[in-house]
């Protein structure tokens, strides 16, 4: 972890954004809401544009 960010030491391919976020935060999560840009915009908001 660097500051408020998790940084992977290798490239990892996940089947969904929720699988990736759940692995990192060690609990169930909705990846479309959990993944955010530095401006606070969620992945769901980005994909809906």
mmCIF entry with sequence, helices, sheets and N, C-alpha, C, O atoms, coordinates in Angstrom:
data_MODEL
# 
_entry.id   MODEL 
# 
_entity.id                         1 
_entity.type                       polymer 
_entity.pdbx_number_of_molecules   1 
# 
_entity_poly.entity_id                      1 
_entity_poly.type                           'polypeptide(L)' 
_entity_poly.nstd_linkage                   no 
_entity_poly.nstd_monomer                   no 
_entity_poly.pdbx_seq_one_letter_code       
;(UNK)(UNK)(UNK)(UNK)(UNK)(UNK)(UNK)(UNK)(UNK)(UNK)(UNK)(UNK)(UNK)(UNK)(UNK)(UNK)
(UNK)(UNK)(UNK)(UNK)(UNK)(UNK)(UNK)(UNK)(UNK)(UNK)(UNK)(UNK)(UNK)(UNK)(UNK)(UNK)
(UNK)(UNK)(UNK)(UNK)(UNK)(UNK)(UNK)(UNK)(UNK)(UNK)(UNK)(UNK)(UNK)(UNK)(UNK)(UNK)
(UNK)
;
_entity_poly.pdbx_seq_one_letter_code_can   XXXXXXXXXXXXXXXXXXXXXXXXXXXXXXXXXXXXXXXXXXXXXXXXX 
_entity_poly.pdbx_strand_id                 A 
# 
loop_
_entity_poly_seq.entity_id 
_entity_poly_seq.num 
_entity_poly_seq.mon_id 
_entity_poly_seq.hetero 
1 1  UNK n 
1 2  UNK n 
1 3  UNK n 
1 4  UNK n 
1 5  UNK n 
1 6  UNK n 
1 7  UNK n 
1 8  UNK n 
1 9  UNK n 
1 10 UNK n 
1 11 UNK n 
1 12 UNK n 
1 13 UNK n 
1 14 UNK n 
1 15 UNK n 
1 16 UNK n 
1 17 UNK n 
1 18 UNK n 
1 19 UNK n 
1 20 UNK n 
1 21 UNK n 
1 22 UNK n 
1 23 UNK n 
1 24 UNK n 
1 25 UNK n 
1 26 UNK n 
1 27 UNK n 
1 28 UNK n 
1 29 UNK n 
1 30 UNK n 
1 31 UNK n 
1 32 UNK n 
1 33 UNK n 
1 34 UNK n 
1 35 UNK n 
1 36 UNK n 
1 37 UNK n 
1 38 UNK n 
1 39 UNK n 
1 40 UNK n 
1 41 UNK n 
1 42 UNK n 
1 43 UNK n 
1 44 UNK n 
1 45 UNK n 
1 46 UNK n 
1 47 UNK n 
1 48 UNK n 
1 49 UNK n 
# 
_struct_asym.id          A 
_struct_asym.entity_id   1 
# 
loop_
_struct_conf.conf_type_id 
_struct_conf.id 
_struct_conf.pdbx_PDB_helix_id 
_struct_conf.beg_label_comp_id 
_struct_conf.beg_label_asym_id 
_struct_conf.beg_label_seq_id 
_struct_conf.pdbx_beg_PDB_ins_code 
_struct_conf.end_label_comp_id 
_struct_conf.end_label_asym_id 
_struct_conf.end_label_seq_id 
_struct_conf.pdbx_end_PDB_ins_code 
_struct_conf.beg_auth_comp_id 
_struct_conf.beg_auth_asym_id 
_struct_conf.beg_auth_seq_id 
_struct_conf.end_auth_comp_id 
_struct_conf.end_auth_asym_id 
_struct_conf.end_auth_seq_id 
_struct_conf.pdbx_PDB_helix_class 
_struct_conf.details 
_struct_conf.pdbx_PDB_helix_length 
HELX_P HELX_P1 AA1 UNK A 17 ? UNK A 25 ? UNK A 17 UNK A 25 1 ? 9 
HELX_P HELX_P2 AA2 UNK A 31 ? UNK A 34 ? UNK A 31 UNK A 34 1 ? 4 
HELX_P HELX_P3 AA3 UNK A 43 ? UNK A 47 ? UNK A 43 UNK A 47 1 ? 5 
# 
_struct_conf_type.id          HELX_P 
_struct_conf_type.criteria    ? 
_struct_conf_type.reference   ? 
# 
loop_
_atom_site.group_PDB 
_atom_site.id 
_atom_site.type_symbol 
_atom_site.label_atom_id 
_atom_site.label_alt_id 
_atom_site.label_comp_id 
_atom_site.label_asym_id 
_atom_site.label_entity_id 
_atom_site.label_seq_id 
_atom_site.pdbx_PDB_ins_code 
_atom_site.Cartn_x 
_atom_site.Cartn_y 
_atom_site.Cartn_z 
_atom_site.occupancy 
_atom_site.B_iso_or_equiv 
_atom_site.pdbx_formal_charge 
_atom_site.auth_seq_id 
_atom_site.auth_comp_id 
_atom_site.auth_asym_id 
_atom_site.auth_atom_id 
_atom_site.pdbx_PDB_model_num 
ATOM 1   N N  . UNK A 1 1  ? 0.854   -1.180  0.000   1.00 0.00 ? 1  UNK A N  1 
ATOM 2   C CA . UNK A 1 1  ? 0.000   0.000   0.000   1.00 0.00 ? 1  UNK A CA 1 
ATOM 3   C C  . UNK A 1 1  ? 0.890   1.230   0.000   1.00 0.00 ? 1  UNK A C  1 
ATOM 4   O O  . UNK A 1 1  ? 1.863   1.311   0.750   1.00 0.00 ? 1  UNK A O  1 
ATOM 5   N N  . UNK A 1 2  ? 0.545   2.182   -0.848  1.00 0.00 ? 2  UNK A N  1 
ATOM 6   C CA . UNK A 1 2  ? 1.251   3.457   -0.883  1.00 0.00 ? 2  UNK A CA 1 
ATOM 7   C C  . UNK A 1 2  ? 0.226   4.553   -0.610  1.00 0.00 ? 2  UNK A C  1 
ATOM 8   O O  . UNK A 1 2  ? -0.632  4.826   -1.448  1.00 0.00 ? 2  UNK A O  1 
ATOM 9   N N  . UNK A 1 3  ? 0.314   5.171   0.541   1.00 0.00 ? 3  UNK A N  1 
ATOM 10  C CA . UNK A 1 3  ? -0.691  6.165   0.910   1.00 0.00 ? 3  UNK A CA 1 
ATOM 11  C C  . UNK A 1 3  ? -2.055  5.519   1.009   1.00 0.00 ? 3  UNK A C  1 
ATOM 12  O O  . UNK A 1 3  ? -2.247  4.579   1.780   1.00 0.00 ? 3  UNK A O  1 
ATOM 13  N N  . UNK A 1 4  ? -3.000  6.016   0.236   1.00 0.00 ? 4  UNK A N  1 
ATOM 14  C CA . UNK A 1 4  ? -4.353  5.451   0.216   1.00 0.00 ? 4  UNK A CA 1 
ATOM 15  C C  . UNK A 1 4  ? -4.572  4.501   -0.947  1.00 0.00 ? 4  UNK A C  1 
ATOM 16  O O  . UNK A 1 4  ? -5.712  4.154   -1.253  1.00 0.00 ? 4  UNK A O  1 
ATOM 17  N N  . UNK A 1 5  ? -3.487  4.072   -1.606  1.00 0.00 ? 5  UNK A N  1 
ATOM 18  C CA . UNK A 1 5  ? -3.607  3.251   -2.806  1.00 0.00 ? 5  UNK A CA 1 
ATOM 19  C C  . UNK A 1 5  ? -2.935  1.899   -2.619  1.00 0.00 ? 5  UNK A C  1 
ATOM 20  O O  . UNK A 1 5  ? -1.875  1.792   -2.002  1.00 0.00 ? 5  UNK A O  1 
ATOM 21  N N  . UNK A 1 6  ? -3.572  0.871   -3.164  1.00 0.00 ? 6  UNK A N  1 
ATOM 22  C CA . UNK A 1 6  ? -2.971  -0.451  -3.250  1.00 0.00 ? 6  UNK A CA 1 
ATOM 23  C C  . UNK A 1 6  ? -2.307  -0.560  -4.614  1.00 0.00 ? 6  UNK A C  1 
ATOM 24  O O  . UNK A 1 6  ? -2.906  -0.193  -5.625  1.00 0.00 ? 6  UNK A O  1 
ATOM 25  N N  . UNK A 1 7  ? -1.096  -1.051  -4.652  1.00 0.00 ? 7  UNK A N  1 
ATOM 26  C CA . UNK A 1 7  ? -0.384  -1.205  -5.906  1.00 0.00 ? 7  UNK A CA 1 
ATOM 27  C C  . UNK A 1 7  ? 0.084   -2.641  -6.031  1.00 0.00 ? 7  UNK A C  1 
ATOM 28  O O  . UNK A 1 7  ? 0.818   -3.149  -5.183  1.00 0.00 ? 7  UNK A O  1 
ATOM 29  N N  . UNK A 1 8  ? -0.356  -3.295  -7.112  1.00 0.00 ? 8  UNK A N  1 
ATOM 30  C CA . UNK A 1 8  ? 0.040   -4.675  -7.362  1.00 0.00 ? 8  UNK A CA 1 
ATOM 31  C C  . UNK A 1 8  ? 1.465   -4.701  -7.899  1.00 0.00 ? 8  UNK A C  1 
ATOM 32  O O  . UNK A 1 8  ? 1.866   -3.819  -8.658  1.00 0.00 ? 8  UNK A O  1 
ATOM 33  N N  . UNK A 1 9  ? 2.207   -5.686  -7.513  1.00 0.00 ? 9  UNK A N  1 
ATOM 34  C CA . UNK A 1 9  ? 3.568   -5.849  -7.993  1.00 0.00 ? 9  UNK A CA 1 
ATOM 35  C C  . UNK A 1 9  ? 3.619   -6.596  -9.321  1.00 0.00 ? 9  UNK A C  1 
ATOM 36  O O  . UNK A 1 9  ? 4.686   -6.736  -9.917  1.00 0.00 ? 9  UNK A O  1 
ATOM 37  N N  . UNK A 1 10 ? 2.459   -7.078  -9.787  1.00 0.00 ? 10 UNK A N  1 
ATOM 38  C CA . UNK A 1 10 ? 2.388   -7.783  -11.060 1.00 0.00 ? 10 UNK A CA 1 
ATOM 39  C C  . UNK A 1 10 ? 1.021   -7.544  -11.690 1.00 0.00 ? 10 UNK A C  1 
ATOM 40  O O  . UNK A 1 10 ? 0.077   -7.151  -11.006 1.00 0.00 ? 10 UNK A O  1 
ATOM 41  N N  . UNK A 1 11 ? 0.921   -7.778  -12.973 1.00 0.00 ? 11 UNK A N  1 
ATOM 42  C CA . UNK A 1 11 ? -0.365  -7.660  -13.659 1.00 0.00 ? 11 UNK A CA 1 
ATOM 43  C C  . UNK A 1 11 ? -1.218  -8.877  -13.329 1.00 0.00 ? 11 UNK A C  1 
ATOM 44  O O  . UNK A 1 11 ? -0.755  -10.014 -13.417 1.00 0.00 ? 11 UNK A O  1 
ATOM 45  N N  . UNK A 1 12 ? -2.458  -8.629  -12.953 1.00 0.00 ? 12 UNK A N  1 
ATOM 46  C CA . UNK A 1 12 ? -3.391  -9.701  -12.619 1.00 0.00 ? 12 UNK A CA 1 
ATOM 47  C C  . UNK A 1 12 ? -4.669  -9.472  -13.416 1.00 0.00 ? 12 UNK A C  1 
ATOM 48  O O  . UNK A 1 12 ? -5.200  -8.361  -13.435 1.00 0.00 ? 12 UNK A O  1 
ATOM 49  N N  . UNK A 1 13 ? -5.165  -10.516 -14.071 1.00 0.00 ? 13 UNK A N  1 
ATOM 50  C CA . UNK A 1 13 ? -6.412  -10.420 -14.815 1.00 0.00 ? 13 UNK A CA 1 
ATOM 51  C C  . UNK A 1 13 ? -7.530  -11.015 -13.971 1.00 0.00 ? 13 UNK A C  1 
ATOM 52  O O  . UNK A 1 13 ? -7.426  -12.146 -13.496 1.00 0.00 ? 13 UNK A O  1 
ATOM 53  N N  . UNK A 1 14 ? -8.596  -10.247 -13.788 1.00 0.00 ? 14 UNK A N  1 
ATOM 54  C CA . UNK A 1 14 ? -9.744  -10.700 -13.010 1.00 0.00 ? 14 UNK A CA 1 
ATOM 55  C C  . UNK A 1 14 ? -10.941 -10.845 -13.939 1.00 0.00 ? 14 UNK A C  1 
ATOM 56  O O  . UNK A 1 14 ? -10.998 -10.217 -14.997 1.00 0.00 ? 14 UNK A O  1 
ATOM 57  N N  . UNK A 1 15 ? -11.895 -11.677 -13.537 1.00 0.00 ? 15 UNK A N  1 
ATOM 58  C CA . UNK A 1 15 ? -13.083 -11.903 -14.361 1.00 0.00 ? 15 UNK A CA 1 
ATOM 59  C C  . UNK A 1 15 ? -14.091 -10.765 -14.252 1.00 0.00 ? 15 UNK A C  1 
ATOM 60  O O  . UNK A 1 15 ? -14.972 -10.632 -15.102 1.00 0.00 ? 15 UNK A O  1 
ATOM 61  N N  . UNK A 1 16 ? -13.966 -9.945  -13.210 1.00 0.00 ? 16 UNK A N  1 
ATOM 62  C CA . UNK A 1 16 ? -14.890 -8.823  -13.040 1.00 0.00 ? 16 UNK A CA 1 
ATOM 63  C C  . UNK A 1 16 ? -14.272 -7.784  -12.106 1.00 0.00 ? 16 UNK A C  1 
ATOM 64  O O  . UNK A 1 16 ? -13.345 -8.101  -11.361 1.00 0.00 ? 16 UNK A O  1 
ATOM 65  N N  . UNK A 1 17 ? -14.773 -6.553  -12.134 1.00 0.00 ? 17 UNK A N  1 
ATOM 66  C CA . UNK A 1 17 ? -14.278 -5.530  -11.214 1.00 0.00 ? 17 UNK A CA 1 
ATOM 67  C C  . UNK A 1 17 ? -14.584 -5.885  -9.753  1.00 0.00 ? 17 UNK A C  1 
ATOM 68  O O  . UNK A 1 17 ? -13.822 -5.542  -8.849  1.00 0.00 ? 17 UNK A O  1 
ATOM 69  N N  . UNK A 1 18 ? -15.711 -6.576  -9.537  1.00 0.00 ? 18 UNK A N  1 
ATOM 70  C CA . UNK A 1 18 ? -16.071 -6.955  -8.162  1.00 0.00 ? 18 UNK A CA 1 
ATOM 71  C C  . UNK A 1 18 ? -15.120 -8.008  -7.605  1.00 0.00 ? 18 UNK A C  1 
ATOM 72  O O  . UNK A 1 18 ? -14.768 -7.960  -6.426  1.00 0.00 ? 18 UNK A O  1 
ATOM 73  N N  . UNK A 1 19 ? -14.701 -8.954  -8.435  1.00 0.00 ? 19 UNK A N  1 
ATOM 74  C CA . UNK A 1 19 ? -13.730 -9.961  -7.990  1.00 0.00 ? 19 UNK A CA 1 
ATOM 75  C C  . UNK A 1 19 ? -12.432 -9.280  -7.587  1.00 0.00 ? 19 UNK A C  1 
ATOM 76  O O  . UNK A 1 19 ? -11.850 -9.614  -6.555  1.00 0.00 ? 19 UNK A O  1 
ATOM 77  N N  . UNK A 1 20 ? -11.981 -8.340  -8.381  1.00 0.00 ? 20 UNK A N  1 
ATOM 78  C CA . UNK A 1 20 ? -10.733 -7.634  -8.085  1.00 0.00 ? 20 UNK A CA 1 
ATOM 79  C C  . UNK A 1 20 ? -10.843 -6.829  -6.797  1.00 0.00 ? 20 UNK A C  1 
ATOM 80  O O  . UNK A 1 20 ? -9.952  -6.900  -5.950  1.00 0.00 ? 20 UNK A O  1 
ATOM 81  N N  . UNK A 1 21 ? -11.910 -6.070  -6.635  1.00 0.00 ? 21 UNK A N  1 
ATOM 82  C CA . UNK A 1 21 ? -12.039 -5.254  -5.425  1.00 0.00 ? 21 UNK A CA 1 
ATOM 83  C C  . UNK A 1 21 ? -12.229 -6.124  -4.190  1.00 0.00 ? 21 UNK A C  1 
ATOM 84  O O  . UNK A 1 21 ? -11.710 -5.795  -3.123  1.00 0.00 ? 21 UNK A O  1 
ATOM 85  N N  . UNK A 1 22 ? -12.957 -7.222  -4.311  1.00 0.00 ? 22 UNK A N  1 
ATOM 86  C CA . UNK A 1 22 ? -13.158 -8.124  -3.170  1.00 0.00 ? 22 UNK A CA 1 
ATOM 87  C C  . UNK A 1 22 ? -11.843 -8.732  -2.701  1.00 0.00 ? 22 UNK A C  1 
ATOM 88  O O  . UNK A 1 22 ? -11.622 -8.881  -1.499  1.00 0.00 ? 22 UNK A O  1 
ATOM 89  N N  . UNK A 1 23 ? -10.975 -9.080  -3.633  1.00 0.00 ? 23 UNK A N  1 
ATOM 90  C CA . UNK A 1 23 ? -9.682  -9.635  -3.262  1.00 0.00 ? 23 UNK A CA 1 
ATOM 91  C C  . UNK A 1 23 ? -8.842  -8.600  -2.505  1.00 0.00 ? 23 UNK A C  1 
ATOM 92  O O  . UNK A 1 23 ? -8.214  -8.921  -1.496  1.00 0.00 ? 23 UNK A O  1 
ATOM 93  N N  . UNK A 1 24 ? -8.837  -7.389  -2.989  1.00 0.00 ? 24 UNK A N  1 
ATOM 94  C CA . UNK A 1 24 ? -8.008  -6.354  -2.368  1.00 0.00 ? 24 UNK A CA 1 
ATOM 95  C C  . UNK A 1 24 ? -8.501  -5.916  -0.992  1.00 0.00 ? 24 UNK A C  1 
ATOM 96  O O  . UNK A 1 24 ? -7.694  -5.670  -0.095  1.00 0.00 ? 24 UNK A O  1 
ATOM 97  N N  . UNK A 1 25 ? -9.822  -5.816  -0.818  1.00 0.00 ? 25 UNK A N  1 
ATOM 98  C CA . UNK A 1 25 ? -10.319 -5.343  0.473   1.00 0.00 ? 25 UNK A CA 1 
ATOM 99  C C  . UNK A 1 25 ? -10.775 -6.481  1.391   1.00 0.00 ? 25 UNK A C  1 
ATOM 100 O O  . UNK A 1 25 ? -11.247 -6.253  2.505   1.00 0.00 ? 25 UNK A O  1 
ATOM 101 N N  . UNK A 1 26 ? -10.621 -7.707  0.896   1.00 0.00 ? 26 UNK A N  1 
ATOM 102 C CA . UNK A 1 26 ? -10.877 -8.930  1.684   1.00 0.00 ? 26 UNK A CA 1 
ATOM 103 C C  . UNK A 1 26 ? -12.294 -9.038  2.223   1.00 0.00 ? 26 UNK A C  1 
ATOM 104 O O  . UNK A 1 26 ? -12.512 -9.489  3.348   1.00 0.00 ? 26 UNK A O  1 
ATOM 105 N N  . UNK A 1 27 ? -13.258 -8.616  1.406   1.00 0.00 ? 27 UNK A N  1 
ATOM 106 C CA . UNK A 1 27 ? -14.681 -8.794  1.715   1.00 0.00 ? 27 UNK A CA 1 
ATOM 107 C C  . UNK A 1 27 ? -15.460 -8.583  0.435   1.00 0.00 ? 27 UNK A C  1 
ATOM 108 O O  . UNK A 1 27 ? -14.913 -8.073  -0.542  1.00 0.00 ? 27 UNK A O  1 
ATOM 109 N N  . UNK A 1 28 ? -16.719 -8.963  0.420   1.00 0.00 ? 28 UNK A N  1 
ATOM 110 C CA . UNK A 1 28 ? -17.548 -8.753  -0.765  1.00 0.00 ? 28 UNK A CA 1 
ATOM 111 C C  . UNK A 1 28 ? -17.678 -7.263  -1.047  1.00 0.00 ? 28 UNK A C  1 
ATOM 112 O O  . UNK A 1 28 ? -17.809 -6.450  -0.133  1.00 0.00 ? 28 UNK A O  1 
ATOM 113 N N  . UNK A 1 29 ? -17.641 -6.927  -2.320  1.00 0.00 ? 29 UNK A N  1 
ATOM 114 C CA . UNK A 1 29 ? -17.842 -5.524  -2.690  1.00 0.00 ? 29 UNK A CA 1 
ATOM 115 C C  . UNK A 1 29 ? -18.330 -5.442  -4.121  1.00 0.00 ? 29 UNK A C  1 
ATOM 116 O O  . UNK A 1 29 ? -18.125 -6.359  -4.916  1.00 0.00 ? 29 UNK A O  1 
ATOM 117 N N  . UNK A 1 30 ? -18.976 -4.339  -4.440  1.00 0.00 ? 30 UNK A N  1 
ATOM 118 C CA . UNK A 1 30 ? -19.437 -4.065  -5.792  1.00 0.00 ? 30 UNK A CA 1 
ATOM 119 C C  . UNK A 1 30 ? -18.332 -3.269  -6.474  1.00 0.00 ? 30 UNK A C  1 
ATOM 120 O O  . UNK A 1 30 ? -18.135 -2.091  -6.176  1.00 0.00 ? 30 UNK A O  1 
ATOM 121 N N  . UNK A 1 31 ? -17.620 -3.907  -7.379  1.00 0.00 ? 31 UNK A N  1 
ATOM 122 C CA . UNK A 1 31 ? -16.499 -3.271  -8.041  1.00 0.00 ? 31 UNK A CA 1 
ATOM 123 C C  . UNK A 1 31 ? -16.883 -2.058  -8.858  1.00 0.00 ? 31 UNK A C  1 
ATOM 124 O O  . UNK A 1 31 ? -16.063 -1.159  -9.047  1.00 0.00 ? 31 UNK A O  1 
ATOM 125 N N  . UNK A 1 32 ? -18.118 -2.008  -9.351  1.00 0.00 ? 32 UNK A N  1 
ATOM 126 C CA . UNK A 1 32 ? -18.547 -0.851  -10.130 1.00 0.00 ? 32 UNK A CA 1 
ATOM 127 C C  . UNK A 1 32 ? -18.631 0.408   -9.278  1.00 0.00 ? 32 UNK A C  1 
ATOM 128 O O  . UNK A 1 32 ? -18.566 1.523   -9.795  1.00 0.00 ? 32 UNK A O  1 
ATOM 129 N N  . UNK A 1 33 ? -18.775 0.225   -7.978  1.00 0.00 ? 33 UNK A N  1 
ATOM 130 C CA . UNK A 1 33 ? -18.833 1.359   -7.055  1.00 0.00 ? 33 UNK A CA 1 
ATOM 131 C C  . UNK A 1 33 ? -17.509 1.522   -6.303  1.00 0.00 ? 33 UNK A C  1 
ATOM 132 O O  . UNK A 1 33 ? -17.105 2.641   -5.986  1.00 0.00 ? 33 UNK A O  1 
ATOM 133 N N  . UNK A 1 34 ? -16.843 0.411   -6.023  1.00 0.00 ? 34 UNK A N  1 
ATOM 134 C CA . UNK A 1 34 ? -15.605 0.452   -5.237  1.00 0.00 ? 34 UNK A CA 1 
ATOM 135 C C  . UNK A 1 34 ? -14.444 1.084   -5.993  1.00 0.00 ? 34 UNK A C  1 
ATOM 136 O O  . UNK A 1 34 ? -13.640 1.804   -5.401  1.00 0.00 ? 34 UNK A O  1 
ATOM 137 N N  . UNK A 1 35 ? -14.344 0.821   -7.307  1.00 0.00 ? 35 UNK A N  1 
ATOM 138 C CA . UNK A 1 35 ? -13.248 1.394   -8.092  1.00 0.00 ? 35 UNK A CA 1 
ATOM 139 C C  . UNK A 1 35 ? -13.574 2.828   -8.437  1.00 0.00 ? 35 UNK A C  1 
ATOM 140 O O  . UNK A 1 35 ? -14.623 3.128   -9.007  1.00 0.00 ? 35 UNK A O  1 
ATOM 141 N N  . UNK A 1 36 ? -12.642 3.725   -8.075  1.00 0.00 ? 36 UNK A N  1 
ATOM 142 C CA . UNK A 1 36 ? -12.859 5.151   -8.310  1.00 0.00 ? 36 UNK A CA 1 
ATOM 143 C C  . UNK A 1 36 ? -11.623 5.792   -8.914  1.00 0.00 ? 36 UNK A C  1 
ATOM 144 O O  . UNK A 1 36 ? -10.491 5.393   -8.642  1.00 0.00 ? 36 UNK A O  1 
ATOM 145 N N  . UNK A 1 37 ? -11.871 6.793   -9.740  1.00 0.00 ? 37 UNK A N  1 
ATOM 146 C CA . UNK A 1 37 ? -10.793 7.620   -10.273 1.00 0.00 ? 37 UNK A CA 1 
ATOM 147 C C  . UNK A 1 37 ? -10.354 8.601   -9.186  1.00 0.00 ? 37 UNK A C  1 
ATOM 148 O O  . UNK A 1 37 ? -11.024 8.735   -8.162  1.00 0.00 ? 37 UNK A O  1 
ATOM 149 N N  . UNK A 1 38 ? -9.257  9.267   -9.401  1.00 0.00 ? 38 UNK A N  1 
ATOM 150 C CA . UNK A 1 38 ? -8.762  10.222  -8.404  1.00 0.00 ? 38 UNK A CA 1 
ATOM 151 C C  . UNK A 1 38 ? -9.737  11.370  -8.179  1.00 0.00 ? 38 UNK A C  1 
ATOM 152 O O  . UNK A 1 38 ? -9.683  12.024  -7.138  1.00 0.00 ? 38 UNK A O  1 
ATOM 153 N N  . UNK A 1 39 ? -10.631 11.631  -9.137  1.00 0.00 ? 39 UNK A N  1 
ATOM 154 C CA . UNK A 1 39 ? -11.626 12.692  -8.967  1.00 0.00 ? 39 UNK A CA 1 
ATOM 155 C C  . UNK A 1 39 ? -12.874 12.210  -8.235  1.00 0.00 ? 39 UNK A C  1 
ATOM 156 O O  . UNK A 1 39 ? -13.815 12.980  -8.047  1.00 0.00 ? 39 UNK A O  1 
ATOM 157 N N  . UNK A 1 40 ? -12.892 10.945  -7.822  1.00 0.00 ? 40 UNK A N  1 
ATOM 158 C CA . UNK A 1 40 ? -14.013 10.386  -7.078  1.00 0.00 ? 40 UNK A CA 1 
ATOM 159 C C  . UNK A 1 40 ? -15.072 9.725   -7.935  1.00 0.00 ? 40 UNK A C  1 
ATOM 160 O O  . UNK A 1 40 ? -16.013 9.135   -7.404  1.00 0.00 ? 40 UNK A O  1 
ATOM 161 N N  . UNK A 1 41 ? -14.938 9.811   -9.241  1.00 0.00 ? 41 UNK A N  1 
ATOM 162 C CA . UNK A 1 41 ? -15.895 9.197   -10.157 1.00 0.00 ? 41 UNK A CA 1 
ATOM 163 C C  . UNK A 1 41 ? -15.760 7.676   -10.103 1.00 0.00 ? 41 UNK A C  1 
ATOM 164 O O  . UNK A 1 41 ? -14.648 7.150   -10.159 1.00 0.00 ? 41 UNK A O  1 
ATOM 165 N N  . UNK A 1 42 ? -16.892 6.963   -9.994  1.00 0.00 ? 42 UNK A N  1 
ATOM 166 C CA . UNK A 1 42 ? -16.862 5.503   -9.902  1.00 0.00 ? 42 UNK A CA 1 
ATOM 167 C C  . UNK A 1 42 ? -16.726 4.872   -11.283 1.00 0.00 ? 42 UNK A C  1 
ATOM 168 O O  . UNK A 1 42 ? -16.968 5.524   -12.299 1.00 0.00 ? 42 UNK A O  1 
ATOM 169 N N  . UNK A 1 43 ? -16.340 3.613   -11.312 1.00 0.00 ? 43 UNK A N  1 
ATOM 170 C CA . UNK A 1 43 ? -16.255 2.866   -12.565 1.00 0.00 ? 43 UNK A CA 1 
ATOM 171 C C  . UNK A 1 43 ? -17.619 2.833   -13.245 1.00 0.00 ? 43 UNK A C  1 
ATOM 172 O O  . UNK A 1 43 ? -17.703 2.943   -14.468 1.00 0.00 ? 43 UNK A O  1 
ATOM 173 N N  . UNK A 1 44 ? -18.675 2.685   -12.475 1.00 0.00 ? 44 UNK A N  1 
ATOM 174 C CA . UNK A 1 44 ? -20.036 2.668   -13.034 1.00 0.00 ? 44 UNK A CA 1 
ATOM 175 C C  . UNK A 1 44 ? -20.331 3.974   -13.763 1.00 0.00 ? 44 UNK A C  1 
ATOM 176 O O  . UNK A 1 44 ? -20.886 3.957   -14.861 1.00 0.00 ? 44 UNK A O  1 
ATOM 177 N N  . UNK A 1 45 ? -19.963 5.107   -13.161 1.00 0.00 ? 45 UNK A N  1 
ATOM 178 C CA . UNK A 1 45 ? -20.191 6.400   -13.793 1.00 0.00 ? 45 UNK A CA 1 
ATOM 179 C C  . UNK A 1 45 ? -19.394 6.537   -15.089 1.00 0.00 ? 45 UNK A C  1 
ATOM 180 O O  . UNK A 1 45 ? -19.899 7.070   -16.076 1.00 0.00 ? 45 UNK A O  1 
ATOM 181 N N  . UNK A 1 46 ? -18.166 6.063   -15.087 1.00 0.00 ? 46 UNK A N  1 
ATOM 182 C CA . UNK A 1 46 ? -17.328 6.135   -16.276 1.00 0.00 ? 46 UNK A CA 1 
ATOM 183 C C  . UNK A 1 46 ? -17.907 5.282   -17.398 1.00 0.00 ? 46 UNK A C  1 
ATOM 184 O O  . UNK A 1 46 ? -17.942 5.714   -18.550 1.00 0.00 ? 46 UNK A O  1 
ATOM 185 N N  . UNK A 1 47 ? -18.358 4.080   -17.071 1.00 0.00 ? 47 UNK A N  1 
ATOM 186 C CA . UNK A 1 47 ? -18.892 3.173   -18.080 1.00 0.00 ? 47 UNK A CA 1 
ATOM 187 C C  . UNK A 1 47 ? -20.236 3.637   -18.632 1.00 0.00 ? 47 UNK A C  1 
ATOM 188 O O  . UNK A 1 47 ? -20.594 3.291   -19.758 1.00 0.00 ? 47 UNK A O  1 
ATOM 189 N N  . UNK A 1 48 ? -20.975 4.405   -17.862 1.00 0.00 ? 48 UNK A N  1 
ATOM 190 C CA . UNK A 1 48 ? -22.293 4.888   -18.295 1.00 0.00 ? 48 UNK A CA 1 
ATOM 191 C C  . UNK A 1 48 ? -22.219 6.137   -19.167 1.00 0.00 ? 48 UNK A C  1 
ATOM 192 O O  . UNK A 1 48 ? -23.255 6.623   -19.621 1.00 0.00 ? 48 UNK A O  1 
ATOM 193 N N  . UNK A 1 49 ? -21.048 6.657   -19.406 1.00 0.00 ? 49 UNK A N  1 
ATOM 194 C CA . UNK A 1 49 ? -20.917 7.865   -20.245 1.00 0.00 ? 49 UNK A CA 1 
ATOM 195 C C  . UNK A 1 49 ? -21.079 7.520   -21.705 1.00 0.00 ? 49 UNK A C  1 
ATOM 196 O O  . UNK A 1 49 ? -21.002 8.402   -22.561 1.00 0.00 ? 49 UNK A O  1 
# 
